[in-house]
Amino acid sequence: MGIDQLTLRELKTALEEADRDGYTLFPESLAADNWKKSAAKPLFAPLWAQVREKGAYYAANQPEVLPFSEFILFGKTGDRQTFEAKIFDRRMRLTVLSLLRLTDGPGEWDTPLEDCLWAICEESTWVFPAHVGVYRNAYPDDIWDREIPPRESVDLFAAITGFALAEILALLGDTLHPWIRNRIRKELDSRIFGPFFRDPAPHTWELKTNNWPAVCAAGIGACAIYEERDSERLSGMLWRIIDSMRNHLSGFDEEGATAEGVAYWQFGFGFYVYFAELLRERTGGRIDLLEGDKIGRIVTFPNACLLSGSKVVNFSDSVERIDFNLGLFARLHSRFSNVEVPQQQPEANQLFTYWANTSRLMMWTLDGGDAAEAASTAEASSSSAGGEPVHEDYYFKGHQWAISKSRSGDGFIAFAAKGGSNGEPHNHNDLGHFLLHVNGVSVLADPGAGHYTRQYFQPGIRYETLTAGSHGHSVPIIGGRRQSAGKEYRVEVIHYARTEEEVGFDLDLTGAYDCPGLAGLTRRFRWKRSASGAFELMVADSLRFEGQPQSVVEVFISSVEPLRPETGTLLLGPVEMNYQPGAFELEIDPQTAKGLNGEERVFYRILLTAIRPDLHVESEVRFKWRV
C-alpha cells in the first residue's frame, strides 16, 4: 500500500499484524558476514583504505571540544563553517568507528566508538547553530539576541543524529556498555521524542515542501521505529511523520522534478527512501511508500539531470558535481529498473558524515556485483550507435525545466533552461536562465550554491551575491533593473516542442521584472542538432517598451575565459558564440563567486549592451559546436 491511499487505521493494523507475524529491520545489516562482504568488494577497496586510515586517527585522538564561542559565531558574524566542521568531523568519526566495529567485531574499536557515542550524547544540542529556533515563524530574526535561548527543536542534523544513534544501538545492542545504551535512549527521548511528539506545536519544516520535511521526518520516524515497541503508540507517532512525507512529495511536479535540483533530491528523497524501507520492513511489507506512479517519476529525476561523469544540471542552490550514494541508486534500481546507477568511485567524504548514507552504501550494493555495474549508466545507456547522434529530451512542465542531452560518437553536449518563479526553495533569481554543457564542462554555466552563511539566507543580501542574484545568471538586465525575488515574479511558458532535429522552448519573462515601462519580454530557445554532429543553440529576446526606451544588457555566464578571434564572435572553449556587433557593445566582466563552503571560482559575465535601444529591441545570439 502506497502513501496516497494509506489511512491511520491501515497503518495501525499493519503494525499490529507485523507484531504478531514478526519482522526484521534493515535485514541486510544483521548478518555479520555482510559487513565483511561489503568491505571486500573491489569497488570499495580505495574507500576502505581511507576508512582504516581515519579509524586509526580517531582511535588515537579524542574528539575536538565544541566551544561556546564558536557555537555563537553564526549569531555574531554569520559564520557557519567553523562550528559545523567540528560537528561533521564527529559524525564522520561515528560512521567510521561504527563501520569498523561492525566489520571487525569486538575488540580494538569498542572504546573509541563508545567514547564517540558518549561525546555526542554530551553535546549541548544536536541542532546546528544556523537552525536554532527553527520552529519559530520569526526565524532567523529575534533568536540570537534573546536573553533565554529557544527551546529544544528537531532540525535536519538533530534528526540525522538521532537516526544514527538509534540504528547503531539496535545493531550493536548488548555489546555496548549498559550506561551508553541508557544514555542514548535518554537523549533520544529528550532531544527527539520530547520536542516533536510531546509538543503539539508544529515545527515550521512540517509545513514546507522542500527537503526538510523528508530528512527531519525520516530521522524522527526511524528513531520511533527502532525505539517504540507499542504498535498503537507507534502508529500515532508515524502518522505525523507520514503527513510530513506527503508534504515533501508535493514539492515535486507531476513529472517528478524538484526545483531544488539533484543534490537536494538525494538529500531529501534519499532519506524518504531510508524511512520507506524501514517502514516496509516494520510492517512486514504491508505498507510500501515507494509505490505509486508519481514515485516512479521522482526516482528518475537524477537520470534526466546527469551530465558528464558526476556533473549535473545545477540550477538553484545546487553544486555542479554530486557525490552520489551508489547504495541509494542500487536499491532504487532493484525496485525501478529504469533507474540508472551513476558511475563513480565512492569516497569517505561528505556522505560519510551521515551514518544512514554510509550504511546503505555498504549494504544496498551487496547484490548484483559492484553498484556501478548494477544498471546501465547514463553513458552506456545513451551511447550513439553507428555514429548517429542519440538524443534524450525531458520537459518538466510543473517547474518549467527543459533538458536536452545528445551523444554523437565520443562527444557529449547538453542544453538546459528553466522558467518557474523567483520564490522557489533555495531560490535564485534565474528565470529564463540556461546551461550549455560540452564534454565535461558547463561552458554556459550556473554559479550554483553560494557561500552558506547567515547573511546568504537574508533576501536583502542574498540577491546581491553573484550566485543567487540574476546578474550572475544568463538573463537580461533592463533599465538597470535585475529580476526581483518572490513567488509573484514568474514565467509563463509560451511553447515547448521537440523533434529529432530541434527543441523549441519559448518563455514570457515579462513577469520576472519589476520594471516600469517594460511592456513585454519573450525569450525563444531553439536547440538544433543534425545527423552530422553539428549543434546550435539560438537564444532570441524580444523586448517592448512603453514611452522612453530603456537600456538593455544581455548577460551570459561563462565558466571559461572568452577569446575574441573577430568582431561578433567569441570562443568559449569548444563553443563558438556569435552576436550582433552593430547593435550591441561587448564587455567581458570576470567575477569571483564563493561556493557552498567558501571555495572561490571565477566566472565571466559576457555583457552585450544595446547601442541604440528603441521601443522594440531584438537580440539574437547563437552558440555552435561540432563533434
N, C-alpha and C positions, 0 to 999 in steps of 0.2 A: 504494500500500500504506500503510495507516494504522499508528499506533503500537501498537495492540493485537496485531496479527499479526506485527509486524516481528521478525526474528531477526538475530543478528550476522552470520551467513553472508549473508543477503539484503542487509544494509547494505553489507558489503564488496563483494559482487558488483555492486550498483547503483553504487557509487562507481567501481569499475574500468571498468564499461561506459560510464559517463559520461565517464571519462578518454579512452576510445577514440573515442567519438562526438562529444565536445565539449560544453561547457556555458558559460553566461554567468551571472554572479552579479549580482543587483539590476539587471536589464537596463534598466529604465526610467531609471536614473541615468546610463547611459553615453552617451546621446546629448546632446551639449552643448545643443542647442536645447530639450531637455525642461526644463532648469532655467530657461531664459528663458520658455518657455511657462507654466510654473508661476507664475513671478513676475508674468506678465501677466494672470493670472486676476483678474477683478473681485472675487471672494471674498477674495483675498489683498491687495488694494490697501492697506487700513489696516495690515495686518501688515507689508508691505514698507516702509511709511513708518517703522515702528518699527525694522525691521532696518537700514535706511540710517542712521537716527539713532544707533543703538547701534554700528554699524560705524565711523562717523566718530569716535565717542568712544573706542572700543577702539584704533583706529589711532593716536590722538593720546596715549594713556595706556597705560603698561605695566601688567601685572597687579600687583595688590597682593601684598606679601610675605605669607608664611604663618608667623607667629611660633610658636615652640615654646610660649611662654606661653599662647597661645590654643589650641593643639592639646591641651594637658593640662587645659584648663578642665573638660572633661567628667569627668575623673577627680577633679578638686578640688571642683568645685561642682555638677556635673551639667549644666552649660550645653552645649548642642549648637549653638545658632544662631550664636554669634559666629564660630566657625571655619567651620561649614558654609556660611554666607552667602558667604564668600570663595571656597570651592570651587565653589559653584553659579555664582557670577559667572564664574569661569574656564571652567566648562563651557559656559555661555551664550556666552562670548567665542569659544570653539572652534566652536560651532554657527554663530553669526552670521558669523564670518570665513570659515568653510568654505563656507557658503551663498553669500556674496558672491563668493568666488573661483571657485566652480563656475559661477555665473551670469554674472559679468562677464568671466571669463577671466583670463589672466596680466596682471600689472600692479600696481596700487596695493595689492592685498590680499596680495601674496606675503610681504612682510616681516612685517606684523602677524600673519599666520597662522603663519609659521614661528617667530616669537618666542613665540607662544602654545603651539605644539606643544613647543618646547624647554622652556618653563616647566613644562608638565605632566610632561614626562619628568624634570625636575629635582626634582619633589615627593618628599619623603622616603618617602611611601607614598600609594597611591591609596585606601586603606581609610579610611573615616570614623572619627574618634576613638570614636564611640559603638559601633563594631563591631570595634575592635581585639581580637584574640584570639577571634574568633567560632568558631574550630574547637575551642575548649576547652569541655568539658562544664560547667566551673565558671563560664563567662561569665554575668554581668559581674563576678563576685567574683574575688578573687585575680589581678587584672590590673594595676591602676594603682599598686599598692604593691610591685610586684616590682622587684628590682634590675636585672634584664635584661628588656627588652621582649619580648613574644611574637614568635614567628617570623612571617614574612610570610604572609598568608592572602588569600583572594579573597572579598570581601563584595559586596554589591549594587553599590556605586559603583566599586569596582575593576573589576568585570566590565563595567559600563556604559562606563567609560572605555576599557577595552581594546577593546570592540566599536567605539567611535567611532574610535579611532586606527587600528585595522586596516582599517576601511572607508574612511576618508579617505585612508589610504596607498594603498589599492587604486585609489581614484578619481583621485587626483592623480598617482600613480606617479612617473615620472622628472621631472615638473615641480617636485617638491620637491628641495631641496638633498640631495645624497647623504648628508651627515652626519646630516641629520634622518631620512632613511629608515632609516639604520643604527641610529640611536638608538632610534627607535620599535620596531624589531624586537628590539633588545636588551632594552628594557623589557618588551615583551610576553612575552619568554621568561622573564625573571627574576620578573615580578610576577604573571603569569597561568599560563603553562605549568608553571613550576617548582613553585609551591606546590600546584597541582592535579594535574597529570599525573605529576610525578616523585616525589610524596609520596603513598603509598597510603593514609595515614590520612584517613578521611572528614571533610569539613567537617560541622559539625552541621546546616547547612541542607540537606544531601543527604538527611537523614532526616526532614525536615519535609514538610508537605503544604500550606503556605501560598504566598505569592507568591515567597518567597526562592528555592526550587529552580528556578523558571521564569526569573527575572531573572538569577540568577547563572549558571545553566547556559547560558542563551541567549547571554550575553555571552562566556563562555568558548568555547562552541561556534562562535560567529561568528568569533572570533579564529582558531580552528583551521581553519575552512573557508577563510578568506582566506589563512592563512599556511602551512598544511601541504600540500605538494604530493604527498606519497606516500600513495596511497589506502589501502594496508594499514595504515600508521600512523594515518591519519585515521579509519579505521573503528573502531579500538580506542579512540581518543580520544572519538569521538562516541557510542560505545556507553555510556560512563559518563554522558555528557550526557543521553542518552535515558532512562536509568534515573531521573535526577532529574526529567525532564519527566513521567514516569509518576507519580512521587510527587505532583507538583503537581496533576495531573488527578484523583488520588484524593481530593483535598481538596474537590472538587465533589460534591454529591449527585447521584443518578441523574436528577434533574430539571434539573440544570445550574446550581444555585446554589452560591455560596461564602459562608460565614459572614463573610468579611472585607468583603463589600459591593462596590459598583461601583468605587470608587476603586482598591481593590487588585485588582479584576478587571482593570481597564485596565492597571495596572502589571504584574501578574504574567502574566496571559493575553496581554496585548499583546506582551510580549517572547517568549512562547511562539510567537505568530504570526510575529514577525520571524524567529525561528530556523527555524520550519517552512517558511517561504517560501524562505529561503536554502538549506535542505537539499533542498527540492524542485528548486530550480534547480541545485544542485550534483550531483544525481543524475539530471538530465535528465527530471524528472517521475516517476521510478520510485517515489520514496518521498514520501508526502504525509501529514504529521502532522495535517492538518486533515480527514482522512477519519474517518468513524465516527459512529454515532448519538449518542453522548454529547457529542462535539464539537458536533454540530448543536444540542444543547440548551444547551450552555455559551454559545455565541455570542449567544443571545437573552436571556440573563440581564439585561443592562442595559435592554432594552426593558421588561421587567417592572417594574424599579425606577425608571424615569424618570417624574418627576412634571411639574411646570410648568417650562418653559424648560429649564435645565440642572440643576435640583434633583432630588434622588434620595432614595429610602428610604435613610437613613444610620444603620442600626444599627452597633454596634461602633465601631472607630476609623475611621470614615468621615467625610468632610466632607459638608456639605449640598449644596454646589454643585460640580459636576465640570467641569474644563476638558477637554472631550472631544477626543480625537485624531481628527479627521474622516477623516484618511487611513486609520487603522486600520479605522474603520467602513466606509469606502468599499470597502476591499479585502475585508472580510468580506461586505459586501453583494454584491460581484461573485461570491463563492463560495456565499453563502447568501441567497437572495432575500428571506427573511423577516426579515433584519437591517435595522433602521431606522437611518438616519444622522441623528444629532441636528442640530437647527437651532442653529447657534452661529457667532459671528464669531471666528475664531482670532486669538490674540494672542501676542506674544512674551513669554510668561510662563514658568511652571514647565515646560511642555512643551519649551521651548527649552533647558532645561538638559541635555537628553538628545539627542544627535545622532540616535540611532535613531528617536526620535519625530518630530523635525522633518523628516528626510529622507523618511520615509514619508508624513508630512503633505503634503509638496510633490509627491512622485512618484505616490502612490497615488490622488490626486484628479485626475490628468490626464484620465482617460477619463470620458465621460458628463457633462461640464459641472461646475458647482460641486458640491462634496461635499454641501452642504445640500440639493441637488436630486437627488442620486443615488438616493435612495429615499424612500418615503413617511415623513414624520416622524411622531413619536408624535402630534402634534396633528392632522395631516392624516388619519392612518390611523384615528383613533378619534373623529373629529368626528361629532356627532349629526346625523342626517338628519331633517328634518321636525319638529325639536323633541323627538323621542323620545330619552330617555337611552340612551347606548351604554355598556356595561359591559365591563371586562376583569378577569378574575379569575385569580389564579395561586396555586397551593399547592405549595410546595417541601417535600415530605414528609420528605426526609432531614434538612434543617436546621430544619424546622418553621417556615417563614415562610408567612404568608398575606398576600396583597396584593390589594386590590380598587380599581380606578380607574373613575370614571364621568364622562362628559361629558353635560351637559344644556344645550342652547343654547350660550351663551358661558361657562357655568360649568364648573369642573373641581373634583372632590373625590376624595380617595383615603384609604383606610384601610389600615394595615399593622400586623401584630402578629407576635411571634416567640416561639418556645419555645427548644429546643436545650439547651445545657448552659452552665455558667459556667466552662468550660475550653476555650473556642474560641480560634482565633488572633485576636490583638488584642482579647481578651475584655473585655466589660463585664458586670457582674453585672446582667442585664437580662431575666430570664426572665419572660414574661408582659407585657412592655413593648409599647407601641403608639404609632402616629403617626396624626394626623388632619390632612390637608393640604387647604387650600381656596384655590383661585385664587392660587397662587404662594406661599402662606405655610403652613408646617407649624405650625398652631396648637397642637396637642398634639405636642410635639417631642422629639427626641433631641439632647442637647448635642453629640454627635459626638465626634471625636477630642479628647483632652486635649493639654496642652502637652507636646511630646516633650522630656523631659529624662531623665537617668539615673534619677532618682527615680520617674518615671512608670512605669517598667518594673520596679519592685520592688514585689511584691504588697502588702507592708505599708503602702506609701504610696499606690500606685495606687488602691486601692479606698476610700481616704478622700477622693479627689477627686470633685467633683460629676459629672465627665464619665464616669468608669468605675464608681463605686460605685452600688449600687442605689438610694441615696437621691436620685440625680439622674435617676431613671427612674420611669415611671408604674407602680410596683408597690408593694405594701403593706410597711409596717414592723410587725412583730409582736412584742409583748412587748419592744419596744425593740431588736429584732434586725433587721438587714438581711439580704439574701441573702448567701450565702457563695460564695467562689471555689473552683473546682476542677471537674474533669470529673464527679465524683461527685454534684455538685449539678445536677440536670437536671429536665426537664419530661417528663411523659407526655401525649401528645395523646389526648384522650378522643373527640373528634368534629370532623370538618370536613365541611361540605356547602355547596353553593351552589345557588340557584335564581335566576331572573331578579329576584325580589323581595328575596332575603335571602342573606347569607353567614353561616354559623354556624361558630364556632371555639371549642372548649372544651378547656381545659388543666387538668391536675392539677399544681399548683405546690407541693405539699407537700414534694417533694424538693429545692426550691430553698433551703430554710431549715434551719439547724442550730438548732432551736428546741424545747427540751423542753416537752412538754405540747401541742404542736400535733399534733392527730390527723388533720387534713385541711384542704386549701385548694384549692378549684377556682375557676377564673375562666372565665366564659362571655362571649364576644363575640357580639352579634347586630347585624349591619350591614344595615340595612333601607333599601331605596330604592324609590321609587314612580314611576310614569309621569308624575306631575305635577311631578317635580323636587324632591320632599321627601326628605331623607335623615336617618337617625337611627342613632346608634351606642349600643347599650346595653352597659355593662360591669358584670357582676354577679359579686361574690365571695361565696363561702360558706366560712366558717371554722368548724372544730370543734376544741374543746379537751378535754383530759382533766384533771380536777381543777380547780384555780383558774383562772378566766377570765383572759386576758391582754389587755393593751392592743392596740388595732388602729388603725393610722393608714393611711388610704388616701392615696396620693401621686399627683398628676397634674402633669406638667411642661408648662407653657405658655410659648410664646415671646412672647406678647402679654400686656400687663398686664390682669388681670381687673377687670371692673367689676361692682358689686353692685346691680342695679336693685331687687331684692326678696329676702326671705329664701327660701332654697332655690334661688336662681337666680344664675348668674354669666354674664356676657357676655365671651367670649374672641374679640374681633374680631367676625367674622360668625357665630360659633358660639354657640349658647345651651347652657349646661350646667345640668342640673337634678340636685339631690341631695336627701337626706332630712334636713331640718334638725332634726327631732325626735330623730333617732338619732345625728347626727354634728355635731360642732362644727367650724366653718370657721376656718382660718387661712391667710393669704397670706404666703409667705416668699420675698422676692426674693433671688436669689443670682447672683453673677458667676462665670462659668466662663471659664477660659483655654483657647483653642483650640490647634490644632496648632503654630502659630508664636508663641504667646503673646498673640494677639489676644483681647480680652475681649468677652463678650456676656452680657447679663442674661437670666436665666430666672426664671420664677415658679413656685415649688413650691406647689401648692394642696393643703393638708393637711386631710383630713377625719378627725377623731379620734372614735372610737366613745364616746358619752357613758356608756353603761351596758353594757359588754361582758358577755356571758353565755357559757355553754359553746358556744353556737351563734350566730355573728354573720353577719348577711346585709347586704350592701351592694349598692346598685344606683344607678348614675349613668348619665345619658343626655345625649348630645350631639346637638343638632339643627341642621340647616342647610337652607335652601331657596334655590333658584335665584332 
